[in-house]
Amino acid sequence: MDGWDGETMRAVERVCEGATPEEAFGIASAGAWLAFDAGVRNTDDRPWLSIRPPGEPERPAPTLLDRLRGRRGPRAAPPASPPPPPAVALCHPDGRVREAALDAVRTAPELRPLLVVRCADWVAPVREKARALLAELPGDALFPLAGLILRLARRDRGDFARALLEDALREGPAAEVLALTADPDRATYRIAYRIAVERGLLTPVELAATAAACGDVTLQDLCAEAAVAAVKPEEAVRPGASPGPDGAAVLDLLLAARSPRVRSAGVTALRRAGRHGDAEPFLADRSAVVRACARYVLRQGGVDPLPLYRELCADPAAHPGGAAGLGECGDRVTDAEALWTLVEHPVPAVRLHAISGLRALDVVVRERLTPSLDDPSPAVVRAATRALLPEAAGIPEHLLRERSAPERPRAVRVAADRLLRAAGRQRRPEPGYW
């Protein structure tokens, strides 16, 4: 429930009938509270609009029908209606009504989400009073409101509640901070992890495990960097001693991660731990970033990676990524022909990385690579297309038009389309082309 819709209207009506906001929402999410706040201010003919600010005489509330007809004259006052519940008054269109309703929050903890909303109110007296009341709450009372606070922090006046939340996380019980790291809301678990790292509430092994297992890129970087920082540098380890079980476990978790970002952090940390030789298996990693980190670590240990790449390319099926790595640090004269040989290898992964190596060496020959556009592997076709894009204007147009035929595999048709577009010869795709 993120906006004003029928569900929001029913929730507001249920609150007016006596239900609590949580009962009316079903799930009292941050979006539900914001939708409720916006829904109450909807200017349809609602009974709660007849409430008056303190000291103001009674006046009739305009109905939707009045506005549509453009009526301006006086009309009969509507029958008296009971005062709205505090939850509704806290969202009233009139700032004086919202300000007066804030007093109810002192004895009604269930209204605290609306207190957070009013801390970002556009009316200064309402905003200041709400902020004073929020500052009186104990820090741990803000933890259940974290998702809403962080959602409102995106607004111009939403920083106050966020600052209170961050202070509470820095000073609050460790168990409650760690509990928020499992919150489903992304902004909430991110800030909880950041504060937990600052406070040292997670062990290096826990940080490494989180970095290796999570899919959030921001969290991967945060936890991987914190875990690596905890690995003792080589000079801090006694001669002949190992870096310690925790340091070894941290590196093993990072090196086995699925994410290239995390693996690269682990490979780079091998130098810090004095394990330069352990970077060698990552020379043929599928990620160019990881391969570059492995070359750096080996060079720091006094090892030239180029002979190792040439050995890997002698058995390319076992190490497909070695072909790409050879192109990244090889010699254009000595190693180019070896890569051209691998372009015809029976294993698709080897062909793919060989083409990447040719691009890295800048030795792509248009005539020799164009046949790879018909490769049975879509990944190889895409790699060949990327390599040929700078040479697209030199490819005979009829060759690309032939590959645009509907009976050709989709990867081939898309490749031809990209190359025709790069050469400035693209026409409107036929119906059903994609």
N, C-alpha and C positions, 0 to 999 in steps of 0.2 A: 504494500500500500504506500506508494511513493508520491502520489499526487491527488488532486481533488477529483474524485470519481464517486460512483454510486456506493462503493464499499466504504469510503471515507464518510459520506453523508450518513450512512446507516450507523457507523460507529459514533458519530456526533449525536445522533438521535438517541442511541442507546445510553450514552452518558447522560443526556438530559432526562432520561427516564429513570435514572438511578444507578446504572451500572458503573463500575470503575473503568477507567480507560483501558487497563490491561484486559478486562473481561470483554470490552467492546472491540479491541483490536484483534484478539486471538493471539497474535505475536506482537509484542510491544517492541518493535525494532526502531532504530533511529529514523528510518523512512516513515514509519507509521506515526511517530510523534510529530514529525514535520508536516505530514499530510493532515493530521488532526488540527494542528495550529493554523494551517492555511484554510482548512475546510470550515472552521468556525467563522472565519472572517469573510466567507463567501456571502455576497450581498443579496441572496435570495430572501424571501419572506420567512425569516426564522424567528421563533419566539424569543430567543436570547438577545436579539438586537434591541428589544425594548428596555433593557436595563439602562439606567441613567448613571452618569458619573456622580459622585457625592456632591449634594447641594444643587444639582441642576433640576429644574422643573420637568415634569413628565412631558414628553413629546411623542407623537405617533411615529412609528417606524415605517418608512416607505416599503411598499410591496413591489415585487417584480412586475406585477401588472401595472402599477402606477408608473413605473419607470418606462415601460414599453409604450404606455399611452401618452407619456410626456406631461402628466398632470402636475400642476404647481400649486393649486389652491389647497386650502385646509380640508381635511376630511375628519370623519369621526374617529376618535381615539379607539384603538383596539382594546378589547377586554383585558383587564389586568392579568398578567401572567406571573407565575412564581419566579423568584430569582433563579438564575441559572446556577448549576453546580460550579464550584471553584475552578474545575478543570476548563470549563467553557469560558468563565469570566477571565481566566488568565490569557485567553486567546482573542478576547473581544477586540473589535476594530478600534474602539476608543482607548487611547493610551491611559486615560485616568482610571478607567475601569480595570485595565490590566494591572496598573500600579496598586490600586486598592486591594485587588485579589491576591497579591503576593503575600499578604499577611497570613493567608491560610496555609502556606507551605510550611510554616514553622511546626504545625501539628499534623501535617499530612505528608509523610515521606513519599507516598505514591505519586505526589505531584512534583517531585524533584526534577524529572525530565523536562517539565514545562518551565521550571525555574532556570534550567540551563538554557532553554530556548530564549527566555526573556533576557538573559545576560548578553545576548546579541541583538536586543531590540533596537529599533531605529529611533525610539524616543528616549532622550537622555535620562530623564527622571526614572523611567521604568528600568532602564538598563543599569543605572547606578544602584538602585535599591535591590535589584535582583543580584547584582554582583556582591553587594554587602552580605546578603543572606547566604549566597553560595560560599563565600569565604568563611562563614561561621561553621560550616559543616566539617566534621572530621574527615581527614584525608581518605580513609578507606571507603567513605560513602560515595566517593567519586568513581571508584572502580567499576561499579555496575553501569555507570553512565558514560564510560569511556567512548563507546562507539558514537553516541550522540554528540559528545563534546568534540570529537575529532571531525565529525561531519560538519558541525557548525564552525569549526576553525577555518573552513574554506571561505567563510564570509568575512566581510570587511571588519566587523566588530567581534569576531569570534576568538580572538587570541587570549582573552582573559581566562576563560574556563580551561583552555588548553594549558596555560602556564600553571594553573592550580593543579591540574592533573599530573603534569610532569613533576612538580614538587612533591606531590603525594606518592608518586611511584619511586622517587629517589629516597623518600624517608619511610615508606610504608613497609609492612612485613614482607619478607622475601617470598614466603609461600603465596601470598596474594599476587605479587608481581609475576611470579612464575606461572600462576594459574592463567593470567591474561595472555601468556605466550601461546596458549592453546585456543584462544578466542577465534571464532570463525571470521570475524571482521578483519580485513587485511590491515587497515590503518591501526587497529588496536593491537594486533599481535606484533606489528612492526615496531611500534613505540615501546611495547613491553620488552621485546628482545633488545632494543637499543639501550634501555635503562638497565636491563639485566646484565648486559655486557659491561656497561659503565661501572656497575656495582660489583662485578665479579661474581655473580650468582650462579654462573654456569661453568662447569669444568671444561678444559680444552677438548676433552673427548666428546662431551655433549655438544659443544659448539661444532666440532668437525662432523659429528653425526647429523646434526641439523643441516649444515651446509650441503652435505652429500645427499640428503634425502628430500629436501624441500624443493619445490618448483618455483619459488619466488626469487627472482634474480637479486633484488635488493637484499633479501635475507641471506642469500648465498654469499654475497660479497661481505656483508657484515660479519657473519659467523666464521667464514673462512679466514678473513683477515685477523679476527680475534684469536682464532685457534692457532694460526701460524705464529702470531706474536708471542704465544705462550711456549713455543718450542725453543729450547735452550740453544743458543748459538754454539758453533763448534768450539770456539775458544773457551767457553764456560764449562766444557766437559773435561774431566780429568783425562790425561793421556791413557789410552788403552781401555777406557770405559765407554759404554754405550750411552746414547743420549737419554736413556730412561724409557721405561715401558709406556708412560703416557705420551711422550714425544713420538715414539714409534707408532703407537696406536693412532695418534692424530694424523700422521702422514699417511698411514695405510688407508684410513678412511677417506682422506682427501684424494689420494691417488686412484682410488677405486670408484670415485663419483661418476655419475653419468654426465653431469654438466661439464663442458669444457672449461668454464670459468673456474670451477672448483678444482678440477684436475690441474689446471695451470698454476693455481695457487700452491697446490701440493708439490708440484714439480719444482717450482721456484724455491720452496722451503727446503728442498733437499740440500741446496748449497749451504743454507744456514745451519743445517744439522750435520754438515760434513759428509753427506752421502752422495757425492757427485756421481759416482758410478751407477747409482740406481736410476738415474735419469735416462740411461741408454735405451731401455725398452720403449720410452715415449718419443723417441726420434721418429717412429712410424705411426704416431697417433693420428686418428682421423681428423683431428682439429689442427689447423695451422698455428693457432695461438699456443697450443700445448707443445707442438713440435719446436716452435721458436724458443719457448722456455727451456726445453730439454737441451737444445744446442747451447744456450747461454750457460746452463749449469755445467755441462761438460767442458766448455771452454774455460770456465772458472776453475775447473779441476785439472786443467792442462791437457785436455783431450780434444783433438780435432775431429769434429763429427763427419767431415766429408768422406774419409775412407770408410767409416762405418756405414754411411749411406750407400756407398758403392757395393759393399758386401751385402746389404739388405736387398739391393736390386738384383743380386745374383739369384735370389730365391724370392721373387716378388709375390708369389701366391701366398706365402706365409706372412709377408709384411707389405700389404698393398700401399700403405701410406708412405713407405720409403721412397716411392717414385716421386711423390710431391715434394718430400723433403730434399731429395737430390736436386730438384729444380730450384729449390729455395736457397741452396748454398753451393750449388755445383758450378762447373765451368762450362761456358757456352760452347766452346770448341770440343772439349773432351767428353762431356756428358750428354750433349744434345742427342746424338745418334742412339745412345742407349735408351733414352726416353722414347724416341720414335719407334724403336723396336717394341717397347712395352705397350704402345698404342694398339698393337695388334694382338695383345695377349688374350688367351681365352677367358680369363677371369675378369668380369666387368669392373670390379673394384680396382684392379690394377690399371685397366684402360682409363678409368676415371681419374685416378691420381697421376697417371702419366701425362694426361692432357693438362692437369693443373700444374705439373712440373714444367711443361713446355711454356705455359703462360708466364710462370715465375721467371724462367730463364729468358723470356722474350725471344723465343726462337720459333714461333708459330709460322708455319708455311701454309698458305691458304690452300694450295692444290693438294697437299698431302693430308690435310685435316678434313677437308670437305666430305670425303666418304664417311667420316664418323657421324655425320648427320643422319645416316641410315642405320646406326647401331641399334641392335635389338634392346639395349638397356636404355630406358628413358633418362637415367641419371647421366650416362655417358653422352647422350644427345644434348642434354642441357649444358654439360661442361664444354662440349665442342662448340655450341652456340655462343657461349660467353667468350670463348677464345677467338671466335671468328667475327664477332661484332665489329672490331676496328677495321676488319678487312671486307666488310659486307659489300661495299661498292664494287669490289673487284670480282665478286662471284657472279658468273653468268646468270642473268635473270631467269632464263628458261629452266635452269637447274632448280632454282627455288620455286618457280611456278609448278614444276612437276611434283615437288614435295608438298605442295599445298592442296593436292587433289584429295577429295573426300575419302578415298579408299586408303590413304596413307595412315599410319598410326598417329594418334593424337599428338604425341611428343614431337614427331617429325613435322606435323603441320604447324604446331606452335613455333618450332624453331624456324621454319621457313618464314612465318609471319614476322617474327622478330627481326630476322635478317633483312627482309624486304623493307620493313619500316626503317631500320637503321640505314639502308641504302637510299631511302627516299622514294621507293617504288611501291609503297603499300597501296592496296586498293581496299575497298570496303569488303569485309569478310562475307562469304556466301552464307545464306541462312543455314543454321545447323552446323556451322564450321566448328564451333567450340564444343 
